[in-house]
Amino acid sequence: MSPKLIHRALEALDRFDIETPSWGFADTGTRFGKFFQDAAAIDLNDKLADAGQVHRLTGCCPTVAVHVLWDFQPGQDPKAVARLARRHGVRIGAINPNLFQDQCYKWGSFGNSDPAVRRRALRHCYDSIAIGRAVGSAYLSLWFADGTNYPGQESIRDRKHRFEASLRSCHDRLAPGQTMLIEYKPFEPAFYATDIPDWGMACLLARKAGPRAKVLVDTGHHYLSQNIEQIVAFLLDENMLGGFHFNDRRYADDDLTLGSIDPYQAFRIFHEIHSFAADRGRAPEIAYMIDQCHNEKPKIEATLQTVAMAQELYAKAALVDHEKLRRAQARHDVVAAELELKKAFFADIGPALLAWRRRRKLPADPLAEHRRSGYERAAAADRRARRQALGIARGGSFA
Ligand SMILES: [Mn+2]
């Protein structure tokens, strides 16, 4: 690779941070059951320690997304949580309210026909905004399980109106500097009409909510064969792309490690971002986050794999020669244009990545270093003993 290309890859890596999810370090499972890991995090301290281990090894994961209901005890001082994060070498990132777990949400949260439930959901969002302000988080990240399972069950338009009003109220309460991210998902848990099923409806709702509402693209939340990079290009052009949840899938929302099934797709998404940045002369402000659950792989290893894959594909996509590509496009040389992308995708980015890690005094191979460190073994021994002492019984059954 030429020095010019290596420089371009290094520059791209310098501005690419990835947020890890606190829930990715705990025991999570499929809809049918859980398989437990001794080293899985028990509490927020464990989760932040694991996130700290990932950041120490990779140098590009300084923030951790949290779930308010899973990570904060009622009445807990959020500033203490921020301090705890700092002790582990990380900061609190996106605040995720939980609007799907309580029994009151059986018929939805923001879309619920009962105004009392909608008020309760909003109050939880206001509390989440206050937590975000206390810990210095820039993002309130909203995902809704709201929807209906059967045709005729409820008025689709009434639910839309309720969402418009609640999202606007939520937006009006944002602290200065906070951005509200609206995530979409076509189905599950609702199987007939999810209230925010795709990017277009998320974008429309975000526009109506206010200028600081943007769309969050979870790569797993699309129908098969949907062109995600086209969605990304449209959202970028409309200044409506707020962030990503990285994961990969083969069938639906499989939560597999990024690039494990289709690395070229993630590359094509990154290419659209680099291409936009090249045209505008600045990189767009995007929150890059991981949203994955690992039922079989050790949690930290799977996270390290994802981070390395994301860095690799992001840096490769930065190698595309945009001027050359524009020229090929102008003369309708389809083959040359496609090859410009392929050349970057198949480039050996290893030396550039190594140089970047060396410059930051990071291990050359974060995953190998993690395996050598004995962290997993020590965490497993400590957490096994603590589970026993705390009398935590783990049931894996679904029903
Ligand atoms: Mn997600």
Residues whose N, C-alpha, C, O or C-beta is under 5 A from the ligand:
A	BS01	MN	D218 H245 D291
